[in-house]
């Protein structure tokens, strides 16, 4: 399969040669060739899978990237290595996908969308706090929850790791003392939503992530996974391109 054109500098960083910043200097130093010709322009366009790229005469093999969505059940830890964890999300995936990395974490008791990939730049783009990528959750809480509490959370509230970014909350209903709502946050602090509601005297009894950036959980069943379709990968990369991260 022939990929779409990308910049030489990006190709080197995506395929594990070095960071994008170091790739800039590497190309300019005159040690990178494309189809046998030395290229000194980092923005030179190449097509992975078609053009032959070498560094100091050594062929750079394009990495086969994989993109997987998992509907994580409660009780599974989002980790690759934890000798104290009885169940990890990798127990739900075939062994050949164990090379992938979770993009952001869901705590053991949280369900929902978990994106996994070996595309490091894309993962960085979706998780770095300075880019404020949105994540939407469905939440059930117990405890008094007033309009004042709603505004406090939406404006940002102090938790252990500092003040949270402004959030969006849509109240759904109150059934037998259990309040249900949607909350959208723009960062991924550890156990952030649970700690936000604890701060106003409420307890989260159910939490499910519905979206991460443009990725939607949809009708994927609990515990099941699937590869992203090509059009979804394109959509994801186009979304990230808005932040001038992946081009």
Secondary structure, DSSP 8 states (H G I E B T S, - for coil): ----EEEHHHHHHHTTSS-HHHHHHHHHTT-EEETTEE---TT-EEETTTS-EEETTEE-------EEEEEE-TT-BS-S--TT-S-BGGGGS-GGGTT-EESS---TT-EEEEEEES-HHHHHHHH-GGG---EEEEEEEES---HHHHHHHHH--EETTEE----EEEEEEEETTEEEEEEEESS--TTHHHHHHHHTT-EEEEEEEEEETTEE-TT--TT-EEE--HHHHHHHHHHHHTTTS--
